[in-house]
Amino acid sequence: MHFRFSFLPVLFLMCMLFGIRNVAAQEKPLIEYVETRIGTAPSTTESARMHSEAGSELKGQTIPVAGVPNGMTHWTPQTRASETKCIAPYYYNDTTFQGFRGTHWLNGSCVQDYGSFTVMPLSGELITDADQRASAFMHEKEKTSPAYYGTWLEKYQINAEVTATARAAMMRFSFESGEESFIVIEPNSDEGEAFIEVFKEKGEIVGYNPVHRIYQGAGQPAGISGYFVLKFDRPIKQFGVWRGDTVSPAGRSVTGNGNKVKSGAYLGFGSGKQVVSVKIGTSFTSLEGARLNLEKETGNQDFETVRKSAEKAWNEALGKVKVKGSEKDKILFYSALYRTKLSPRLFSDVDGKYPSFAGGTPVQHAEGFDYYCDFSLWDTFRAAMPLNILLEPKKTGDMLQSLVKKAEQGGWMPIFPCWNHYTAAMIGDHAMSVMADAYIKNVRNFDVKTAYDFLRKNAFEVNADPKSYEAGKGRRALESYLRYGYIPLEDSVWQAYHKREQVSRTLEYAYDDFCLSVLASGLGFTDDAAKLKKRALNYKNVIDPGTGYARGRYANGKWIADFDPFVKRSSFITEGSPAQYTWFVPQDIAGLQSAAGSRNAFTSKLDTLFEQGHYWHGNEPNHQISYLYAYAGQPWKTQKLTRKIIREEYDTGNGGLSGNEDGGQMSAWLAFSMIGFYPVAPGTPEYVLGSPVFEEVTIHSGNGKKFVIEAKGVSESAYYIQSATLNGKVFTKNFLTHDEVVNGGKLVLQMGTEPSKTRGTQPADEPFSVSKTKLK
């Protein structure tokens, strides 16, 4: 008898086993670690409860975005029908879903949405009003990721899904009730000025929502609109439009009457269970631009293809940093990294067209770069923009070139550009910071010379034109600052959204002057550099030598008499106390120690701030403070406090942010601090060491090289650095340089449960200060 033995079953079994092992060994896609709803509920941290005054300060003001990094339009479930200031489109504690909004909400802010519109599926009865048409939905049935959002609408028995590209989106609605299927489209114009039109034969709806300014020029047209084009994949059986309470069946178009009356359109697709898909293009230039963006970015792709492309974009962006640690910490970290990548916002179409800054016309064309807007610079210069410089240098250069173009088109470098317009919403002049920071870190793919010319204009020229100054052009209170070396209490800065706040303005201008001196020096403008470096010491003019704290001062030099450094709010301080703002001298912490009286007085004041509960992490001027011990011979306190703040001020729950996200800054602090270092003084090429959370971090800066931080023995109790080596050599410094990171290498930290009070305590170990060290 002959037996035939086949190797095929064995081979098949071996392949199966090998495949199972391979799948088990594969890394989890990073996008799966992102929880997009963190910050959508009121904060649960003690710091937020202790220091917040306005209700919005207790909220992260984030939304569960579906889209791609820095997309033109993001997509979110809408629970609030408004483009009202400080009202986000989505709050976790709301219980009803009003539709998917194509949103331009500034991530985690207290501003307003603009140029948005909402798409809502219904079944059975047609209802146009947002509150009345809303359906109950359960968070347990939400499926959220940065690339996708889906939920089940109880009221209508519909599964609603959305995914997106940078400028376009796809929605898929599965109608399960068998009743008549409707889709309602509503431009969210608070002013009631929107336009919408139905083209039944083409299966298309088009429209726009005009944008209006807030802060400077509040209520005035911004000169731009949010345009949209929707194309449906099923025949339209019925359609109509509405304005206010009046519904017009078979009406083809409607234009808002400007009386804050809502309007929109609807489509009907007949009865029976069915799936309706829609492709949507958006633009800030025109309907033609929206249609082109739709065609170029979605083409013949189906829903799942678009979704996979968005997932790929996110995995690549998040993959610039790889970490090894607990699963919960990965969720905390990658969710934070995701939130840093929602703004600034792409503003140019696929063909490069974008509306002129500060007026909209004529339409411009971005040559060789993408044009961005929505720069929350008062917040993001601190860590969010430096994180972009580190991880996304090419994209950051495009962002800075966008600022240059804004200056060219508007005549002045903008201070806080949002809605493609000037605002002067916050204090400072921080385009100087981000441009100097990029330049000194060798990110120079922008017109540096033109940038410098406009930055110099901001720093040296008083805008004497009352109309344009009121509109937000030029530094606030510059005349006083140049005359006195500080802004006296007599100058109330009426032509700004934030009035007074003279001491905070002085401190921030001194830092900005330092940053511009770095740029001037690099470009060879030695006279400017010398003047600006001298002005960088103007902070001393508002540090009271009698108390060591920042204090209001009159034009005659006298200090304000009624003074409590720990008062919760002070008129001459921005959103906080003198005790908090005293520490905003990132360019000269060594000099601040002298101004405080001594190094011991400096550290004692720091101790008081933290030990007595005066530190408020939910507001950005506090963010660098925990790192300042590294400048004063006590780096172990920085290591302890940064870990404490990470654990007490952040969480993976929906209330896991201790204040407004503010364009990604709240999360940028967390991302940097979990990695183990922080850019205390953007405009210098240094990152101050803290205490890494992860046992290993690998940073990919885009040049093919990687920088690894290995924290041996790190744990919840072992967060003190005992010793360190950089590329095999003993490393005692309390900072890393940008070149050390981007050129690749390995930092090995030996961690322990007790502080090392010898490592990093020598003057040579301390980071840069303008009055002490030369900037290399």
Residue, then its C-alpha position, 0 to 999 in steps of 0.5 A: m500500500h502506498f501512502r501519499f503525504s501532502f505538505l499543504p495542510v501542514l504548510f497552511l497550519m504553519c502559516m496560520l500560526f505564524g500569522i496569528r503570532n505576527v498579528a499579536a506582535q503588531e503594534k496597536p495603531l496609534i489612532e486607537y489610543v486617542e480619546t477625542r472626548i477628553g475636555t468636553a465635560p466640566s473639569t474635574t481638577e481641584s486647580a480648576r475649581m479653585h481658580s476659575e471664575a467664568g463658567s467657560e474656564l471650567k471647561g476644556q472646550t474641546i470637541p470630538v473632531a473627525g478629520v485630518p491634522n490641521g484640516m480646513t474643516h473638521w466634523t463634529p456631532q452638534t449638541r448646541a445650535s449656535e455660533t455664539k462666543c464661548i459655546a462649543p458645538y459639542y458638550y459631553n453632558d448634553t443628551t441630544f444630537q442635532g446633526f454633524r457640523g462642518t466646524h471651524w471652531l478654534n480648538g478648546s477656545c472661548v471664541q466662536d465658530y464661524g462659516s459652519f453648517t450642519v447636516m441632520p438625518l431624520s425619518g418620519e416627520l420633517i422637522t427643521d428647528a435644531d432643538q426640536r429635530a434633535s435626537a437622543f443619543m447614548h455615549e455608549k453607542e458613540k464610536t469616536s476616533p480622530a478620523y471617524y465619528g458614528t452614533w445611533l439616533e434613537k429617535y429616528q432609528i438611524n446610524a449616522e457616520v462621518t469621516a473626512t479629508a482636509r477640505a472635504a468629508m463623507m457622511r453615511f446615514s443608514f435609515e432603519s425605521g422604514e419611514e420617510s427619510f429626510i436630510v436637513i442642511e442648515p447654515n449656522s448663521d447667527e446673523g441670519e445671512a446665509f444662502i442655500e440652493v437645491f439642485k434636485e436633478k444633480g443631487e446637489i445642495v450648495g450654500y454659504n455662511p458669511v463670517h463676522r468678526i468678534y473682538q476688534g470690529a465685533g459684528q462687522p463682516a470679515g469679508i469671507s464666508g464658509y462655502f459648501v457643496l453637497k452631492f448625494d448618491r441617491p435620487i432626491k424624491q422631494f425637497g424644499v427650503w425654510r426660513g424661520d417657521t415658514v417651510s416652502p416645499a419644492g422651494r429651490s433657494v433661500t437667502g437669509n434676511g439678516n434679522k438673525v432668522k435661521s434658514g436652510a434646506y431639506l431633501g427627502f429620499g422616500s420610504g423604506k430601509q436605505v443607506v444614503s451617502v453624501k460627499i461634501g466639499t468646503s472652501f473659504t473662497s467660493l462655491e467653485g472652490a468647495r466643488l473642486n476640493l470635493e472632487k480632488e479630495t474624494g473623487n470616486q472614493d467610497f466611505e471606507t477608503v476615505r476613512k482609511s486615508a484619514e486614519k493613515a494621516w493620523n497614524e503618521a502624525l502621531g507616530k512622530v513620537k513613539v512611547k513605551g509605557s502603560e496603556k492608560d498613559k498612552i491614551l493620555f499622551y496620544s490624546a494630547l498629541y492629537r489635540t495639538k494637531l487641530s489648529p492652526r487651520l488649513f485655509s487654502d484650497v487644493d489649487g492654492k487659492y485663499p481669501s486675502f487677509a483682513g478683507g477677503t478680496p482679492v483671492q490670493h494664490a499660495e505659491g509653494f506653501d499651504y496657507y493657514c489661519d486661526f493662530s491662538l498665539w498668546d497660548t500656542f507660542r509657549a509649547a504648541m508651536p514649538l512642538n510643531i517646530l520639533l515634529e512638523p518643521k515643513k508644515t510649521g514653515d508654511m504656517l509662518q509663511s502664512l503669517v508673513k502673507k497676512a502682514e503683507q496683505g494687511g500692513w501689520m504683523p497680526i498679533f492674534p489672527c483668527w477668522n482670517h482677520y486682525t483681532a488683538a484679542m489677547i496681549g503680547d506680540h508673539a509672532m516674534s516668539v514663534m518666528a525667532d524660535a523657528y529661525i534659531k531651530n533652523v526652520r527657515n522655509f519662510d520669508v524670514k527677511t520680510a517677516y523681520d521687517f513687519l515684526r520690526k514695524n510692530a516693535f518700533e512703530v506706533n500705529a498713529d491711525p486711530k481706525s486701523y489701530e482700533a481694528g487691531k493693527g499694531r502693538r497695544a500701548l506701544e507709545s507708553y512702553l517705549r516712553y517709560g520702559y513699562i506700561p503705566l497704570e494711567d494707560s488703560v489700553w481702551q482699544a483692545y479686548h483686554k483692557r488695562e493689564q499693564v504689567s502683564r503686557t510689559l512682561e510679555y513685550a520684554y520677552d517678545d523684544f528678546c525674541l526679535s533681538v535673536l532674529a535681528s542678530g541672526l540676520g545681521f541687524t546688530d543695532d536693532a539687536a542691541k536695542l531689543k536686547k536692552r528692552a528685553l530687560n524691561y521686565k525689571n521695571v515692573i518687578d517691585p524690589g520691595t516684595g519681589y513680585a510683579r506690581g502695577r506702577y504709575a507713570n511717576g514711578k510709584w507703585i500701586a499702594d493697594f497690593d496683594p500678590f495672591v489676589k485671585r484677579s488683578s486689573f494690571i494682570t491678565e487672567g490671574s494674580p501677580a504671584q502667578y505672572t511674576w514668573f513670566v520672564p522666560q528670557d532671563i530667569a537668572g535676572l529674575q532671581s536677582a530682582a527677587g532679592s536672591r536665589n533663595a528668595f526666588t525659590s522660596k517664592l516658588d515654594t509658596l506658590f505651589e505649597q499654598g495652592h496659588y498655582w493655576h495650571g488651567n491658564e497658560p501664563n503658569h505653564q513654565i513655572s514648575y520648570l524654573y527650579a532647574y534654573a536655580g539649582q533645585p532641578w529635583k523640585t521640577q521633577k517632582l512638580t511636573r509629575k504631580i501636575i501631570r497626575e493631578e491636572y490631566d486625566t483620560g476622563n471627559g473632564g480631564l483638562s484643567g482649563n480651556e485647551d486654547g488651540g492645543q497649548m494645554s495638551a502641548w504642555l502635557a505632551f512635552s512633559m510626559i516626554g520629559f522636557y519643555p520649551v520654557a523660553p521659545g526663541t532659545p534652542e533649549y528644552v528644560l528637563g523635567s521627569p519622563v513618564f515613559e520608560e522609553v520615548t523615540i522622537h522622529s523629527g522628520n530628517g530620518k534620525k531619531f532621538v531616544i530617551e530611556a528612563k531606567g527604573v521609572s515608576e509612579s514613585a521613581y520620578y527623580i533623575q539620579s544620573a544621566t548620559l547623553n550618547g554614552k557620556v555623562f550628562t549633568k545639564n538641566f536642558l537639551t538643545h534642539d540640535e541634540v534632539v534633531n541630530g539623533g542620539k540617546l539620553v539615558l536617565q537613571m531614575g529613583t525614588e529619592p531626589s538627587k541634590t547633587r546632579g544639575t546643581q552647578p551654574a553650568d548646568e542651568p539653561f540660558s538667561v539673557s543677563k548671564t549666558k551667550l546664546k549659541 
